[in-house]
């Protein structure tokens, strides 16, 4: 197992018609979102207009989690749903999708045989928990708010707000988190 931390200042943010999008990670790392040649991509977005239309992404499966705010998401000819903080919606990129409401969200996009799961974990300051690790190719932990301590292969680490921890071929059965501040973690588990 190998691990690394990407610091917030190293992420790329771009503008789109409804706000901004920040790419946290793309795989393979040589892939380009614009070319749609990725196996998976993690990003956050700020939706700063009341109504927005999602980019059509044929061949891409999407999962979106609301980090802040609330939206009503509409998938034409499929369903409508109201998403509150830390709710997840899964849908296909070629669906005609729009939303009403402003928010900050977390996005997981996968292509081909790549599969991904998205979950969140909230910890109060001084709270500790063991998080079980399933057998996945890669696990990503994005710290949306707060500060946590954890130990990976006898290495004591501190993850700060806005940072992304990458675990490649995780070999541990669980991660031990200790909240140094009230914290919200977003966990993406990827199978390649």
N, C-alpha and C positions, 0 to 999 in steps of 0.2 A: 504494500500500500504506500502510495505517496500522497502528500498533501501540500497545499499552498494557499496563501491568502492574497486576494486582489484588493487593494485599497481603493477607496471611493474616488480619489483623484485620477485613477488610471482608467475609469470607464469613459466611453464615448457617448456624448449626448447629441441628438439631432432634433431639429424642429420638424413637425408634421402639421397638417392643416388644423388639428385640434389641440395642439400643445407641444410637449416634448417627449422624446423616447430615449432611454439610456440603455445601451447594450451592456449587459453584465458579462456575458460569456457566449461564445459561439463555437461549435465543434463541427468539423475540425477547425483548429484555430486559424487555418489559412482560408477558410470559407468566407464568403461575403454575403451579407443579408440581401443586398440588391440583386445578386445573381441567383438567389434561392438554391445555393449549392451546399447548404448546411444539413447535418443530421439532426442537430437541435440547437436552440437558441434561447437564452434567458435574458429578459429585459424588464425594465420598469417603464411606465408611461404616466405622464400627467395629462389628464383630460381637462382642458381649461375652457371648453365651450359646452354649452348646455346640451347640444345635440351633435353627434358625430357618427360617421360611417366608417366601418372597419375596412382596411385594405383587403382586397380579394387575394387569397393565398392558396390556389389550387394545389393539392397534394400535401398540404400542411395540416396537421392536427394541432389544435390549440387548447390550452388551459389558461384561464385568466382568474386571478385572485384579487379582490379589492383590498387595498391596504389602508385607504383613508377615503371617506365619503361613501356614496351610495349611487348605484345606477340601475336603470331598467334596461336590460339587454333584450333585443328583439332579433330573432333568427327567422327571417321570412320563410313561411311554409313549414316551420318547425315548432317553435315555442317562444314565449316571452317569459322573462324571469326578473325579479328584483334581487340584486346582489348587495348585501351589506358587508361591513368590514370582515375580512377573512373568509368570506364565501367564495367558492370556486365554481366556475362553469366550464364545461368541456364541449367543444364544438369543432366542426371542420372548417378549414380556411376558405373553402369555396362557397360556403353558405353566405347569403346576403345578410349581413349583420350590421345593426346600428344600435346606438345607445342614447339614452337621455339621462343627464345628470353629470356632475363633475366629480372626479375622483383621482386618486393615485392607484395604479394597479401593477401587479406582477404578472408577467407573461412567460409561459413555457410553450415553445413551438417545437414540434417533432416532425420528421419526415421519414418515409421508408419504413424499415423494420424497427426503428428506434421508438421506444415507449418511455413515458415519463409519468411520474406521480407528483402531486403538489400538495403540501400540507403546511400548517402553521403551528407554532408552539409559543405560548405566552408564559413568562416566568416573572414572579415578583422578586424584588431585591432580596438577596440571601437565600432564595429558594434554589434547591438543587433537584435534578431529575436525571434518570437514566433513559436515554432514547434508544430503543432497539433498532439495529441496522439489519435490513433485509439484504439479500444477496443481489446487489445491483452493480453495474459497471462503474458508475460515478454517483457521488452524492454531493450536493451543493447546499450550503447553509448561508443564507443571506440575512444579515442582522438589520432588520428594518429600524428598530429603535433599541436603545439601551447599550449594555456592555456585558459580555459573558466570559467566563473562564471555562476552559475545557482541557482535557488531557488526551493527547493522541500519541500512542506508542512512546510513552514516558516523556513526552514533550508537553510542558505546560504552556498553553496558548491563551491569549486574550483576543477576543473578537470584538471590534468596536462598531458603532452605528455606521451603516452604509458599506460595510466590508463583506466580501464573499469568500467563504472557506470552500475549497475544492478538495474532495477526497476521491482519489483515483484508485480503483480496485480495492475498496475497503475490506480489511481483514478482521477488524474487531467486530464483536457481536453487538456492542452498544457504545454509545457516546455518553459521557457524563458531563452534563451542563451545570454550571453554577452561576447564577445571575448576580453580577456585581452592581447592577441597576435593574429597575423594571425593564423587561426586554420582550421583544416580539421577533421570533425567528421564522423565516420562510424556508422550508426544506423541499428540495427538488431531488427526486430519486430517479436516475436514468438507467435504462437497460438498452445497451447497444446491440 
